[in-house]
Amino acid sequence: QVQLVESGGGFVQAGGSLRLTCEVSGTISSLDEIGWWRQMVGRSRELVARFSILGDPIVVEDVRGRFAIFKDETKNSVDLQMDNLKIEDTGVYYCNRPTGRTFAWGRGTQVTVSS
């Protein structure tokens, strides 16, 4: 059974940075299976970063140039580096499969960006 644990969230001022970590336990075929999602208040969960079928990092347009996704095979984790954070980036961030049948969702990690 795959377990996903997100960490690294917190409070930050606009323009600041955070690095989120998704620790993966259990058996998955590749860390490329894991992407990062976020859920803002009153909105559906949305995908913000993932890996392509070839393992290339992909981020959505809203965060392009500010967010980056990384794999750490030694730690079996997937990180989301977030720079130049904006107030509208506030939300709960989760990791999971970007498509298809998802694993059980973790608790997420709260990111709050203030002015």
C-alpha contacts under 8 A as a table, 3 or more apart, distances in Angstrom:
res1	aa1	res2	aa2	distance
1	Q	26	G	5.51
1	Q	27	T	7.05
2	V	24	V	7.01
2	V	25	S	5.62
2	V	26	G	4.35
2	V	27	T	6.18
2	V	28	I	7.25
2	V	103	F	6.67
2	V	104	A	7.56
3	Q	24	V	5.92
3	Q	25	S	5.15
3	Q	26	G	6.32
3	Q	103	F	7.66
3	Q	104	A	7.06
3	Q	106	G	7.36
4	L	22	C	6.40
4	L	23	E	5.77
4	L	24	V	4.99
4	L	25	S	6.61
4	L	95	C	6.97
4	L	96	N	7.35
4	L	104	A	7.66
4	L	105	W	6.99
4	L	106	G	5.42
5	V	22	C	5.49
5	V	23	E	5.14
5	V	24	V	6.75
5	V	95	C	7.97
5	V	106	G	5.63
5	V	107	R	7.16
5	V	108	G	7.26
6	E	20	L	7.06
6	E	21	T	5.68
6	E	22	C	4.53
6	E	23	E	6.46
6	E	93	Y	7.73
6	E	94	Y	6.42
6	E	95	C	6.87
6	E	106	G	6.86
6	E	107	R	7.11
6	E	108	G	5.33
6	E	109	T	5.69
7	S	20	L	5.70
7	S	21	T	5.30
7	S	22	C	6.58
7	S	108	G	7.35
7	S	109	T	5.51
8	G	18	L	7.04
8	G	19	R	5.96
8	G	20	L	4.43
8	G	21	T	6.08
8	G	109	T	6.82
9	G	18	L	6.90
9	G	19	R	7.50
9	G	20	L	6.20
9	G	109	T	5.16
9	G	110	Q	5.16
9	G	111	V	4.87
9	G	112	T	7.87
10	G	18	L	7.83
10	G	109	T	7.87
10	G	110	Q	6.14
10	G	111	V	5.07
10	G	112	T	6.12
11	F	111	V	6.22
11	F	112	T	4.82
11	F	113	V	5.97
11	F	114	S	7.48
12	V	16	G	5.99
12	V	17	S	7.25
12	V	18	L	7.80
12	V	111	V	7.86
12	V	112	T	6.32
12	V	113	V	5.03
12	V	114	S	6.33
13	Q	16	G	5.56
13	Q	85	L	7.65
13	Q	113	V	5.34
13	Q	114	S	4.77
13	Q	115	S	5.77
14	A	84	N	6.82
14	A	85	L	5.29
14	A	86	K	5.06
14	A	87	I	6.13
14	A	113	V	5.71
14	A	114	S	5.70
14	A	115	S	5.38
15	G	83	D	7.00
15	G	84	N	4.00
15	G	85	L	4.86
15	G	86	K	6.41
16	G	83	D	6.13
16	G	84	N	5.32
16	G	85	L	5.50
17	S	81	Q	7.57
17	S	82	M	5.40
17	S	83	D	4.35
17	S	84	N	6.10
17	S	85	L	6.15
18	L	81	Q	6.23
18	L	82	M	5.25
18	L	83	D	6.70
19	R	79	D	6.71
19	R	80	L	5.61
19	R	81	Q	4.42
19	R	82	M	5.91
20	L	79	D	5.39
20	L	80	L	4.98
20	L	81	Q	6.39
20	L	82	M	7.90
21	T	77	S	6.60
21	T	78	V	5.90
21	T	79	D	4.40
21	T	80	L	6.47
22	C	77	S	5.29
22	C	78	V	5.10
22	C	79	D	6.03
22	C	95	C	6.26
23	E	75	K	7.61
23	E	76	N	6.37
23	E	77	S	4.55
23	E	78	V	6.81
24	V	76	N	5.81
24	V	77	S	5.65
24	V	78	V	7.92
25	S	76	N	7.55
28	I	31	L	7.23
28	I	33	E	7.70
29	S	33	E	7.51
30	S	33	E	5.74
31	L	34	I	5.59
31	L	71	K	6.70
31	L	73	E	7.61
31	L	76	N	7.31
31	L	77	S	7.36
31	L	78	V	7.01
32	D	35	G	7.64
32	D	50	R	7.51
32	D	51	F	5.43
32	D	52	S	7.47
32	D	53	I	7.64
32	D	55	G	5.85
32	D	71	K	7.83
33	E	50	R	7.97
33	E	51	F	7.29
33	E	96	N	7.73
33	E	97	R	5.49
33	E	98	P	7.24
34	I	50	R	6.61
34	I	51	F	7.49
34	I	78	V	7.11
34	I	95	C	6.43
34	I	96	N	5.15
34	I	97	R	4.78
34	I	98	P	6.60
35	G	47	L	7.38
35	G	48	V	7.71
35	G	49	A	5.53
35	G	50	R	4.12
35	G	51	F	6.83
35	G	78	V	7.85
35	G	95	C	5.51
35	G	96	N	5.49
35	G	97	R	5.66
35	G	98	P	5.35
36	W	47	L	6.05
36	W	48	V	5.76
36	W	49	A	5.14
36	W	50	R	6.36
36	W	80	L	7.25
36	W	93	Y	6.96
36	W	94	Y	5.74
36	W	95	C	4.40
36	W	96	N	6.44
36	W	98	P	7.53
37	W	45	R	6.47
37	W	46	E	5.34
37	W	47	L	4.19
37	W	48	V	5.35
37	W	49	A	7.03
37	W	93	Y	5.64
37	W	94	Y	5.03
37	W	95	C	5.82
37	W	96	N	7.39
38	R	45	R	5.50
38	R	46	E	5.46
38	R	47	L	6.45
38	R	48	V	6.88
38	R	91	G	6.22
38	R	92	V	5.48
38	R	93	Y	4.23
38	R	94	Y	5.90
39	Q	43	R	6.36
39	Q	44	S	6.00
39	Q	45	R	4.30
39	Q	46	E	6.27
39	Q	91	G	5.37
39	Q	92	V	5.23
39	Q	93	Y	6.43
40	M	43	R	5.41
40	M	44	S	7.27
40	M	45	R	7.28
40	M	89	D	7.89
40	M	90	T	6.49
40	M	91	G	4.35
40	M	92	V	6.52
41	V	91	G	6.69
47	L	50	R	7.79
47	L	60	V	7.65
47	L	98	P	6.72
48	V	59	V	5.61
48	V	60	V	5.29
48	V	63	V	7.35
49	A	57	P	7.33
49	A	58	I	5.58
49	A	59	V	4.21
49	A	60	V	6.33
49	A	68	A	7.37
49	A	69	I	6.35
49	A	80	L	7.97
50	R	57	P	5.97
50	R	58	I	5.31
50	R	59	V	6.48
50	R	69	I	6.94
50	R	98	P	6.55
51	F	54	L	7.52
51	F	55	G	5.07
51	F	56	D	5.20
51	F	57	P	4.51
51	F	58	I	5.63
51	F	69	I	7.97
52	S	55	G	4.94
52	S	56	D	5.06
52	S	57	P	6.35
52	S	58	I	6.65
53	I	56	D	7.42
57	P	68	A	7.39
57	P	69	I	6.10
57	P	70	F	7.46
58	I	68	A	7.93
58	I	69	I	7.61
59	V	63	V	6.58
59	V	64	R	5.90
59	V	67	F	7.10
59	V	68	A	6.94
59	V	69	I	7.74
60	V	63	V	5.86
60	V	64	R	6.12
61	E	64	R	5.01
63	V	66	R	5.35
63	V	67	F	5.54
64	R	67	F	6.13
64	R	68	A	7.98
65	G	68	A	7.78
66	R	82	M	5.94
66	R	83	D	4.98
66	R	84	N	6.01
66	R	85	L	7.46
67	F	80	L	6.78
67	F	81	Q	5.49
67	F	82	M	4.46
67	F	83	D	6.10
68	A	80	L	5.74
68	A	81	Q	5.15
68	A	82	M	6.66
69	I	78	V	7.08
69	I	79	D	5.70
69	I	80	L	4.63
69	I	81	Q	6.30
70	F	78	V	5.64
70	F	79	D	5.09
70	F	80	L	6.43
70	F	81	Q	7.79
71	K	76	N	7.70
71	K	77	S	6.09
71	K	78	V	4.53
71	K	79	D	6.30
72	D	75	K	5.51
72	D	76	N	5.76
72	D	77	S	5.25
72	D	78	V	6.06
72	D	79	D	7.67
73	E	76	N	4.77
73	E	77	S	6.64
74	T	77	S	7.90
82	M	85	L	6.55
85	L	89	D	6.47
85	L	113	V	6.87
86	K	89	D	5.36
86	K	90	T	7.61
86	K	113	V	6.33
86	K	114	S	7.97
87	I	90	T	5.79
87	I	112	T	7.54
87	I	113	V	4.81
87	I	114	S	5.78
87	I	115	S	6.70
88	E	113	V	7.60
89	D	111	V	7.56
89	D	112	T	7.60
89	D	113	V	6.81
90	T	110	Q	7.78
90	T	111	V	5.33
90	T	112	T	4.65
90	T	113	V	5.45
91	G	110	Q	5.92
91	G	111	V	5.42
91	G	112	T	6.50
92	V	108	G	5.86
92	V	109	T	5.42
92	V	110	Q	4.36
92	V	111	V	6.00
93	Y	108	G	5.24
93	Y	109	T	5.24
93	Y	110	Q	6.24
93	Y	111	V	7.10
94	Y	105	W	7.47
94	Y	106	G	6.77
94	Y	107	R	7.38
94	Y	108	G	4.54
94	Y	109	T	6.68
95	C	105	W	7.66
95	C	106	G	7.51
95	C	108	G	7.49
96	N	102	T	6.28
96	N	103	F	6.37
96	N	105	W	6.89
97	R	100	G	7.11
97	R	101	R	7.38
97	R	102	T	5.29
97	R	103	F	6.88
98	P	102	T	7.66
99	T	102	T	7.19
102	T	105	W	7.69
105	W	108	G	7.90
